[in-house]
Amino acid sequence: QVQLVESGGGLVQVGESLRLSCAAAGLNFDDYGVGWFRQAPGKEREGVACISSVDGRKYYADYVRGRFSVSKDNEKNSIILQMNDLKPEDPAVYHCAADEICPPLSVVSRYEYEYLGQGVQVTVSS
């Protein structure tokens, strides 16, 4: 049975950092496009970052580029989302997901990922 389990969420102040992790059981992240999306209350799901399974290329949404960084920890079969300079617009439940591809950001809101985790809450206070 495949499980994706996120950790590392919490409450920080504007400008601070958080590091999210997603550990996988039952699948190898090297075989999938893996990444993160987020959803805030009353808002559509939106993509954050993704690592392609084809060439390892990393994709970022404009609203996080330069502040967030996605990476893989192959030893632990996990993916990391390092979030720096958190802003008031970043709070949401952050989910990791795995699929054959990294879906275009324009379709993330309605994309049916093959696997996704339950999510962790990220809260930013000002």
DSSP file with accessible surface (Angstrom, degrees, kcal/mol):
  #  RESIDUE AA STRUCTURE BP1 BP2  ACC     N-H-->O    O-->H-N    N-H-->O    O-->H-N    TCO  KAPPA ALPHA  PHI   PSI    X-CA   Y-CA   Z-CA
    1    1 A Q              0   0  211      0, 0.0     2,-0.3     0, 0.0    26,-0.1   0.000 360.0 360.0 360.0 133.1    0.0    0.0    0.0
    2    2 A V        +     0   0   38     24,-0.1     2,-0.4    22,-0.1    24,-0.2  -0.645 360.0 177.3 -86.4 134.3    1.3    3.4   -1.0
    3    3 A Q  E     -A   25   0A 112     22,-2.5    22,-2.5    -2,-0.3     2,-0.5  -0.999  16.7-166.9-136.6 135.3    1.5    6.1    1.6
    4    4 A L  E     -A   24   0A  12     -2,-0.4   114,-0.6   112,-0.3     2,-0.5  -0.993  14.2-171.5-116.2 125.5    2.9    9.7    1.4
    5    5 A V  E     -A   23   0A  80     18,-2.5    18,-2.5    -2,-0.5     2,-0.2  -0.963   5.4-157.4-126.0 117.8    3.3   11.3    4.8
    6    6 A E  E     +A   22   0A  17     -2,-0.5     2,-0.3    16,-0.2    16,-0.2  -0.577  15.5 170.7 -90.5 154.6    4.1   14.9    5.2
    7    7 A S  E     +A   21   0A  64     14,-2.3    14,-2.6    -2,-0.2   113,-0.1  -0.962  42.9  64.6-151.7 163.9    5.8   16.6    8.2
    8    8 A G        +     0   0   37     -2,-0.3    11,-0.4     1,-0.2    -1,-0.1   0.390  60.3 137.1 104.3  -1.7    7.2   19.9    9.3
    9    9 A G        +     0   0   32     12,-0.1     2,-0.3     9,-0.1    -1,-0.2  -0.151  21.8 117.9 -69.3 171.5    4.3   22.2    9.1
   10   10 A G  E     -d  122   0B  29    111,-1.1   113,-2.9   110,-0.1     2,-0.5  -0.991  59.4 -52.3 162.9-165.0    3.6   24.8   11.8
   11   11 A L  E     +d  123   0B 120     -2,-0.3     2,-0.3   111,-0.2   113,-0.2  -0.916  51.7 159.3-110.6 126.5    3.3   28.4   12.7
   12   12 A V  E     -d  124   0B  15    111,-2.4   113,-3.0    -2,-0.5     2,-0.2  -0.887  36.6-106.2-135.5 170.4    5.9   31.0   11.8
   13   13 A Q  E >   -d  125   0B 117     -2,-0.3     3,-2.3   111,-0.2    73,-0.2  -0.577  51.6 -76.4 -94.8 160.5    6.1   34.7   11.4
   14   14 A V  T 3  S+     0   0   64    111,-2.3    73,-0.2     1,-0.3    -1,-0.1  -0.287 120.6  24.2 -53.0 133.8    6.4   36.6    8.2
   15   15 A G  T 3  S+     0   0   39     71,-3.1    70,-0.7     1,-0.3    -1,-0.3   0.229  99.8 112.1  92.9 -12.7    9.9   36.3    6.8
   16   16 A E    <   -     0   0   90     -3,-2.3    70,-2.5    70,-0.2    -1,-0.3  -0.206  60.3-117.4 -87.5-178.4   10.7   33.1    8.6
   17   17 A S        -     0   0   58     67,-0.2     2,-0.3    68,-0.2    67,-0.2  -0.837  20.0-172.9-123.4 156.3   11.4   29.7    7.2
   18   18 A L  E     - B   0  83A  26     65,-2.4    65,-3.3    -2,-0.3     2,-0.5  -0.983  13.4-148.1-141.6 152.0    9.9   26.2    7.3
   19   19 A R  E     - B   0  82A 132    -11,-0.4     2,-0.4    -2,-0.3    63,-0.2  -0.971  14.2-164.1-125.0 115.1   11.1   22.9    6.0
   20   20 A L  E     - B   0  81A   0     61,-2.9    61,-2.8    -2,-0.5     2,-0.3  -0.782   3.8-164.8 -97.4 143.6    8.5   20.3    4.9
   21   21 A S  E     -AB   7  80A  27    -14,-2.6   -14,-2.3    -2,-0.4     2,-0.4  -0.932   8.0-163.4-124.4 151.0    9.3   16.7    4.3
   22   22 A a  E     -AB   6  79A   0     57,-2.1    57,-2.0    -2,-0.3     2,-0.4  -0.957   8.7-163.7-135.2 115.3    7.3   14.0    2.6
   23   23 A A  E     -AB   5  78A  50    -18,-2.5   -18,-2.5    -2,-0.4     2,-0.4  -0.804   9.1-148.0-100.8 140.8    8.2   10.4    3.2
   24   24 A A  E     -A    4   0A  18     53,-1.7     2,-0.4    -2,-0.4   -20,-0.2  -0.873  12.4-173.0-112.0 140.3    7.0    7.6    0.9
   25   25 A A  E    S+A    3   0A  47    -22,-2.5   -22,-2.5    -2,-0.4     3,-0.1  -0.997  74.8  16.6-125.3 132.5    6.2    4.0    1.6
   26   26 A G  S    S+     0   0   65     -2,-0.4     2,-0.3   -24,-0.2   -24,-0.1   0.495 115.2  63.9  88.8   1.2    5.4    1.6   -1.1
   27   27 A L  S    S-     0   0   18    -24,-0.2     2,-0.6    50,-0.1    -1,-0.1  -0.988  74.0-124.9-151.0 158.4    6.8    3.6   -4.0
   28   28 A N    >   -     0   0   73     -2,-0.3     3,-2.2     1,-0.1     4,-0.2  -0.912  14.1-148.2-105.4 119.8   10.1    4.9   -5.2
   29   29 A F  G >  S+     0   0    3     -2,-0.6     3,-1.6     1,-0.3    -1,-0.1   0.753  93.6  71.2 -59.9 -23.3   10.1    8.6   -5.8
   30   30 A D  G 3  S+     0   0   75      1,-0.3    -1,-0.3    44,-0.1     4,-0.0   0.739  94.7  55.2 -64.9 -19.8   12.7    8.2   -8.6
   31   31 A D  G <  S+     0   0  111     -3,-2.2     2,-0.3     2,-0.0    -1,-0.3   0.433 108.0  54.8 -91.7   0.1    9.9    6.6  -10.7
   32   32 A Y  S <  S-     0   0   44     -3,-1.6     2,-0.5    -4,-0.2    68,-0.2  -0.915  83.6-109.3-133.7 154.7    7.5    9.6  -10.4
   33   33 A G  E     -E   99   0B   2     66,-3.4    66,-2.3    -2,-0.3     2,-0.4  -0.767  50.1-168.5 -73.4 127.6    7.2   13.2  -10.9
   34   34 A V  E     +EF  98  51B   0     17,-1.9    17,-3.2    -2,-0.5     2,-0.3  -0.955  20.0 117.3-128.8 143.0    7.0   14.4   -7.3
   35   35 A G  E     -EF  97  50B   5     62,-2.3    62,-2.3    -2,-0.4     2,-0.4  -0.914  46.6 -83.0-173.1-162.4    6.1   17.7   -5.8
   36   36 A W  E     +EF  96  49B   4     13,-2.9    12,-2.4    -2,-0.3    13,-1.6  -0.965  24.4 177.6-131.8 143.3    3.9   19.9   -3.7
   37   37 A F  E     -EF  95  47B   2     58,-2.4    58,-3.0    -2,-0.4     2,-0.3  -0.903  15.1-149.8-133.1 168.8    0.7   21.8   -4.0
   38   38 A R  E     -EF  94  46B   6      8,-2.8     8,-2.9    -2,-0.3     2,-0.4  -0.955   7.5-163.3-139.1 157.5   -1.3   23.8   -1.5
   39   39 A Q  E     -E   93   0B  83     54,-2.0    54,-2.5    -2,-0.3     6,-0.2  -0.946   5.6-163.0-145.2 122.0   -4.8   24.7   -0.7
   40   40 A A    >   -     0   0   19      4,-0.4     3,-2.3    -2,-0.4    52,-0.1  -0.682  45.0 -78.1 -97.7 156.2   -6.1   27.5    1.5
   41   41 A P  T 3  S+     0   0  119      0, 0.0    -1,-0.1     0, 0.0     3,-0.1  -0.275 117.2   6.3 -55.9 130.8   -9.6   27.7    2.9
   42   42 A G  T 3  S+     0   0   94      1,-0.2     2,-0.3    -3,-0.1    -3,-0.0   0.503 113.1 101.9  76.7   2.9  -12.0   28.9    0.2
   43   43 A K  S <  S-     0   0  134     -3,-2.3    -1,-0.2     1,-0.0     2,-0.1  -0.819  75.5-102.0-119.1 160.0   -9.4   28.8   -2.5
   44   44 A E        -     0   0  145     -2,-0.3    -4,-0.4     1,-0.1     2,-0.1  -0.392  46.5 -93.3 -72.5 154.8   -8.6   26.5   -5.3
   45   45 A R        -     0   0   51     64,-0.3     2,-0.4    -6,-0.2    -6,-0.2  -0.411  47.7-165.3 -60.2 141.3   -5.7   24.1   -5.0
   46   46 A E  E     -F   38   0B  67     -8,-2.9    -8,-2.8    62,-0.1    60,-0.1  -0.996  18.8-114.0-137.2 143.1   -2.5   25.6   -6.5
   47   47 A G  E     +F   37   0B   3     58,-0.4   -10,-0.3    -2,-0.4     3,-0.1  -0.356  27.7 176.0 -70.6 150.6    0.8   24.1   -7.5
   48   48 A V  E     -     0   0B   0    -12,-2.4    13,-2.4     1,-0.4     2,-0.3   0.694  59.1 -24.6-118.1 -58.3    3.9   25.0   -5.7
   49   49 A A  E     -FG  36  60B   6    -13,-1.6   -13,-2.9    11,-0.2    -1,-0.4  -0.990  51.6-170.6-159.6 156.1    6.8   23.0   -7.0
   50   50 A b  E     -FG  35  59B  16      9,-2.1     9,-3.0    -2,-0.3     2,-0.5  -0.994  16.1-144.2-153.7 146.9    7.6   19.7   -8.8
   51   51 A I  E     -FG  34  58B   7    -17,-3.2   -17,-1.9    -2,-0.3     7,-0.2  -0.970  29.3-127.9-113.1 121.9   10.6   17.6   -9.8
   52   52 A S     >  -     0   0   13      5,-3.0     4,-1.1    -2,-0.5   -19,-0.1  -0.404   4.1-149.4 -69.9 141.4   10.3   15.8  -13.1
   53   53 A S  T  4 S+     0   0   42     47,-0.3    -1,-0.1     2,-0.2   -20,-0.1   0.654  93.8  60.6 -79.4 -16.3   10.9   12.1  -13.3
   54   54 A V  T  4 S-     0   0  125      3,-0.1    -1,-0.1     1,-0.1    47,-0.0   0.952 131.0  -7.3 -77.6 -51.5   12.2   12.4  -16.8
   55   55 A D  T  4 S-     0   0  104      2,-0.1    -2,-0.2     0, 0.0     3,-0.1   0.313  89.8-110.2-132.7   6.1   15.1   14.7  -16.4
   56   56 A G     <  +     0   0   41     -4,-1.1    -3,-0.1     1,-0.2     2,-0.0   0.548  61.2 159.3  74.9   7.0   15.0   15.9  -12.7
   57   57 A R        -     0   0  150     -6,-0.1    -5,-3.0     1,-0.1     2,-0.4  -0.349  34.0-135.5 -65.6 144.7   14.1   19.4  -13.8
   58   58 A K  E     -G   51   0B  89     -7,-0.2     2,-0.4    -3,-0.1    -7,-0.2  -0.853  15.6-162.6-107.6 134.3   12.5   21.4  -11.1
   59   59 A Y  E     -G   50   0B  91     -9,-3.0    -9,-2.1    -2,-0.4     2,-0.4  -0.937   7.1-172.5-116.4 138.6    9.4   23.6  -11.7
   60   60 A Y  E     -G   49   0B  38     -2,-0.4   -11,-0.2   -11,-0.2     2,-0.1  -0.978  26.1-117.5-130.7 144.0    8.2   26.4   -9.5
   61   61 A A    >>  -     0   0    0    -13,-2.4     3,-1.9    -2,-0.4     4,-1.6  -0.487  33.0-117.5 -70.6 148.6    5.1   28.5   -9.4
   62   62 A D  T 34 S+     0   0  125      1,-0.3    -1,-0.1     2,-0.2     3,-0.1   0.847 111.8  61.5 -56.6 -35.5    5.9   32.2   -9.9
   63   63 A Y  T 34 S+     0   0   91      1,-0.2    -1,-0.3     3,-0.0   -15,-0.0   0.554 116.2  29.6 -75.9  -4.5    4.6   33.1   -6.5
   64   64 A V  T X> S+     0   0    0     -3,-1.9     4,-2.5   -16,-0.2     3,-2.4   0.492  86.0 122.5-124.2  -9.9    7.2   30.9   -4.7
   65   65 A R  T 3< S+     0   0  135     -4,-1.6     4,-0.1     1,-0.3   -16,-0.0  -0.271  81.9  18.2 -60.3 133.8   10.1   31.0   -7.1
   66   66 A G  T 34 S+     0   0   81      2,-0.5    -1,-0.3     1,-0.1     3,-0.1   0.223 126.6  56.0  90.7 -15.9   13.2   32.3   -5.4
   67   67 A R  T <4 S+     0   0   26     -3,-2.4    17,-2.0     1,-0.2     2,-0.3   0.702 101.0  52.1-113.7 -35.7   11.8   31.6   -2.0
   68   68 A F  E  <  -C   83   0A   7     -4,-2.5    -2,-0.5    15,-0.2     2,-0.4  -0.798  60.7-167.3-106.7 149.9   11.0   27.9   -2.0
   69   69 A S  E     -C   82   0A  53     13,-2.4    13,-3.1    -2,-0.3     2,-0.4  -0.996   4.8-157.6-138.9 130.8   13.2   25.0   -3.0
   70   70 A V  E     +C   81   0A   0     -2,-0.4     2,-0.3    11,-0.2    11,-0.2  -0.851  22.1 159.3-108.4 140.9   12.2   21.4   -3.7
   71   71 A S  E     -C   80   0A  39      9,-2.1     9,-2.9    -2,-0.4     2,-0.4  -0.967  32.3-120.0-151.9 166.1   14.6   18.5   -3.5
   72   72 A K  E     -C   79   0A  55     -2,-0.3     2,-0.7     7,-0.2     7,-0.2  -0.894   5.3-155.7-111.0 143.7   14.8   14.8   -3.1
   73   73 A D  E  >> -C   78   0A  44      5,-3.1     5,-1.9    -2,-0.4     4,-0.8  -0.902  14.4-174.7-111.4  96.4   16.5   12.9   -0.4
   74   74 A N  T  45S+     0   0  105     -2,-0.7     3,-0.4     1,-0.2    -1,-0.1   0.845  78.4  58.8 -65.6 -32.9   17.2    9.6   -2.1
   75   75 A E  T  45S+     0   0  190      1,-0.2    -1,-0.2    -3,-0.1    -2,-0.0   0.890 117.8  31.8 -61.8 -38.7   18.6    7.8    0.9
   76   76 A K  T  45S-     0   0  148     -3,-0.4   -52,-0.3     2,-0.1    -1,-0.2   0.399 104.4-126.7 -99.0   1.4   15.3    8.4    2.8
   77   77 A N  T  <5 +     0   0   38     -4,-0.8   -53,-1.7    -3,-0.4     2,-0.3   0.953  69.2 123.6  50.0  53.3   13.0    8.2   -0.3
   78   78 A S  E   < -BC  23  73A  10     -5,-1.9    -5,-3.1   -55,-0.2     2,-0.4  -0.907  56.2-134.2-136.8 163.7   11.6   11.6    0.6
   79   79 A I  E     -BC  22  72A   0    -57,-2.0   -57,-2.1    -2,-0.3     2,-0.4  -0.949  17.9-150.8-122.2 147.4   11.1   15.0   -0.9
   80   80 A I  E     -BC  21  71A   7     -9,-2.9    -9,-2.1    -2,-0.4     2,-0.5  -0.918   9.1-163.3-119.2 140.1   11.8   18.3    0.9
   81   81 A L  E     -BC  20  70A   0    -61,-2.8   -61,-2.9    -2,-0.4     2,-0.7  -0.947  10.5-163.9-121.8 106.4   10.2   21.7    0.4
   82   82 A Q  E     -BC  19  69A  56    -13,-3.1   -13,-2.4    -2,-0.5     2,-0.6  -0.837   8.1-166.3 -88.7 119.6   12.4   24.4    1.9
   83   83 A M  E     +BC  18  68A   0    -65,-3.3   -65,-2.4    -2,-0.7     2,-0.3  -0.937   9.6 177.3-114.6 114.3   10.3   27.5    2.4
   84   84 A N        +     0   0   65    -17,-2.0   -67,-0.2    -2,-0.6   -68,-0.2  -0.775  59.8  18.8-112.3 159.8   12.1   30.8    3.1
   85   85 A D  S    S-     0   0   73    -70,-0.7    -1,-0.2    -2,-0.3   -68,-0.2   0.924  82.3-155.0  50.4  52.2   10.8   34.3    3.5
   86   86 A L        -     0   0    0    -70,-2.5   -71,-3.1    -3,-0.2   -70,-0.2  -0.305   8.6-154.9 -63.5 142.0    7.3   33.1    4.1
   87   87 A K    >   -     0   0   64    -73,-0.2     3,-2.2    -3,-0.1    -1,-0.1  -0.718  30.8-102.5-117.8 164.3    4.6   35.7    3.3
   88   88 A P  T 3  S+     0   0   78      0, 0.0    36,-0.2     0, 0.0    38,-0.1   0.737 120.1  57.2 -59.2 -22.1    1.1   36.4    4.5
   89   89 A E  T 3  S+     0   0  108      1,-0.2    -3,-0.0     3,-0.0     0, 0.0   0.454  90.6  75.2 -88.6  -1.0   -0.2   34.8    1.3
   90   90 A D    <   +     0   0    0     -3,-2.2    -1,-0.2     2,-0.0    32,-0.1   0.677  60.9 114.7 -86.4 -18.4    1.5   31.4    1.9
   91   91 A P        +     0   0   37      0, 0.0     2,-0.3     0, 0.0    32,-0.2  -0.291  42.1 109.3 -58.2 134.5   -0.6   29.9    4.6
   92   92 A A  E    S- H   0 122B   2     30,-1.5    30,-2.6   -52,-0.1     2,-0.6  -0.952  75.5 -75.5-179.4 174.0   -2.4   26.7    3.4
   93   93 A V  E     -EH  39 121B  43    -54,-2.5   -54,-2.0    -2,-0.3     2,-0.5  -0.872  50.0-149.4 -88.9 124.6   -2.5   23.0    3.8
   94   94 A Y  E     -EH  38 120B   0     26,-3.1    26,-2.1    -2,-0.6     2,-0.4  -0.855  14.6-171.0-102.0 129.1    0.5   21.7    1.8
   95   95 A H  E     -E   37   0B  29    -58,-3.0   -58,-2.4    -2,-0.5     2,-0.3  -0.930  15.6-141.8-118.1 141.7    0.3   18.3    0.2
   96   96 A a  E     -E   36   0B   0     -2,-0.4    21,-2.5   -60,-0.2     2,-0.3  -0.726  26.5-175.1 -94.4 155.2    3.0   16.3   -1.5
   97   97 A A  E     -EI  35 116B   2    -62,-2.3   -62,-2.3    -2,-0.3     2,-0.4  -0.989  17.0-156.3-149.6 153.3    2.0   14.3   -4.5
   98   98 A A  E     +EI  34 115B   0     17,-2.7    17,-2.2    -2,-0.3    16,-0.4  -0.995  24.0 148.5-135.1 138.9    3.4   11.8   -7.0
   99   99 A D  E     -E   33   0B  15    -66,-2.3   -66,-3.4    -2,-0.4    14,-0.1  -0.957  60.0 -91.7-156.6 172.2    2.3   11.1  -10.5
  100  100 A E  S    S+     0   0  142     -2,-0.3   -47,-0.3   -68,-0.2     2,-0.3   0.862 109.1  17.2 -59.8 -35.8    3.8   10.0  -13.8
  101  101 A I  S    S-     0   0   82    -68,-0.1   -68,-0.1   -69,-0.1   -50,-0.1  -0.814  82.3-105.3-128.9 168.5    4.3   13.6  -14.8
  102  102 A b        -     0   0   26     -2,-0.3     3,-0.1   -52,-0.1   -52,-0.1  -0.899  47.9-134.8 -88.8 112.7    4.6   17.0  -13.2
  103  103 A P        -     0   0   13      0, 0.0     5,-0.1     0, 0.0     8,-0.0  -0.332  25.4 -94.6 -70.4 148.7    1.2   18.5  -14.3
  104  104 A P    >>  -     0   0   77      0, 0.0     3,-2.0     0, 0.0     4,-0.6  -0.335  32.8-119.8 -56.9 144.9    1.2   22.1  -15.7
  105  105 A L  G >4 S+     0   0   83      1,-0.3     3,-0.9     2,-0.2     4,-0.4   0.822 110.3  67.0 -58.1 -31.2    0.4   24.6  -13.0
  106  106 A S  G 34 S+     0   0   93      1,-0.2    -1,-0.3     2,-0.1     3,-0.1   0.679 107.9  37.9 -65.9 -16.8   -2.7   25.7  -15.0
  107  107 A V  G X> S+     0   0   32     -3,-2.0     3,-1.6     1,-0.1     4,-0.8   0.431  84.5  98.7-113.5  -0.4   -4.3   22.3  -14.3
  108  108 A V  G X< S+     0   0    3     -3,-0.9     3,-0.8    -4,-0.6    -2,-0.1   0.867  74.8  65.8 -56.3 -35.9   -3.2   21.6  -10.8
  109  109 A S  G 34 S+     0   0   36     -4,-0.4   -64,-0.3     1,-0.3    -1,-0.3   0.774 118.9  21.7 -60.6 -25.9   -6.5   22.8   -9.4
  110  110 A R  G <4 S+     0   0  173     -3,-1.6    -1,-0.3   -66,-0.1     2,-0.2   0.297  93.1 125.5-124.9  12.0   -8.4   19.9  -11.0
  111  111 A Y    <<  -     0   0   53     -3,-0.8     2,-1.0    -4,-0.8    -3,-0.0  -0.489  53.9-139.9 -79.6 137.8   -5.6   17.4  -11.6
  112  112 A E        -     0   0  178     -2,-0.2    -1,-0.1     2,-0.0     2,-0.1  -0.797  21.6-154.7 -98.3  96.4   -6.1   13.9  -10.2
  113  113 A Y        -     0   0   32     -2,-1.0   -14,-0.2     1,-0.1     3,-0.1  -0.364  17.3-132.1 -68.0 149.5   -2.8   12.9   -8.8
  114  114 A E  S    S+     0   0   98    -16,-0.4     2,-0.4     1,-0.2   -15,-0.2   0.921  91.6  12.0 -68.5 -41.0   -2.0    9.2   -8.6
  115  115 A Y  E     +I   98   0B  62    -17,-2.2   -17,-2.7  -112,-0.0     2,-0.3  -0.999  69.9 165.5-138.4 139.4   -0.8    9.6   -5.1
  116  116 A L  E     -I   97   0B  77     -2,-0.4  -112,-0.3   -19,-0.2   -19,-0.2  -0.993  27.3-122.2-150.2 154.5   -1.0   12.4   -2.6
  117  117 A G        -     0   0    4    -21,-2.5  -112,-0.2    -2,-0.3     3,-0.1  -0.361  31.1-106.2 -90.2 175.0   -0.5   12.9    1.1
  118  118 A Q        -     0   0  175   -114,-0.6  -113,-0.1     1,-0.1   -23,-0.1   0.717  62.6-126.8 -74.6 -23.7   -2.9   14.1    3.8
  119  119 A G        -     0   0   21    -23,-0.1     2,-0.4   -26,-0.0   -24,-0.2   0.008  10.2-114.5  99.6 157.1   -1.2   17.4    4.0
  120  120 A V  E     - H   0  94B  23    -26,-2.1   -26,-3.1  -113,-0.1     2,-0.4  -0.981  27.8-114.8-130.7 147.5    0.3   19.6    6.7
  121  121 A Q  E     - H   0  93B  93     -2,-0.4  -111,-1.1   -28,-0.2     2,-0.5  -0.630  23.8-168.0 -85.4 133.2   -0.8   23.0    7.9
  122  122 A V  E     -dH  10  92B   0    -30,-2.6   -30,-1.5    -2,-0.4     2,-0.4  -0.991   8.5-176.1-117.9 123.5    1.4   26.0    7.3
  123  123 A T  E     -d   11   0B  56   -113,-2.9  -111,-2.4    -2,-0.5     2,-0.5  -0.974   7.9-165.9-123.4 134.8    0.4   29.2    9.2
  124  124 A V  E     -d   12   0B  15     -2,-0.4     2,-0.3  -113,-0.2  -111,-0.2  -0.978   7.7-160.4-122.9 122.0    2.2   32.5    8.8
  125  125 A S  E      d   13   0B  43   -113,-3.0  -111,-2.3    -2,-0.5    -2,-0.0  -0.780 360.0 360.0-103.9 145.9    1.5   35.3   11.3
  126  126 A S              0   0  144     -2,-0.3    -1,-0.1  -113,-0.2  -113,-0.1   0.598 360.0 360.0-115.8 360.0    2.2   38.9   10.8
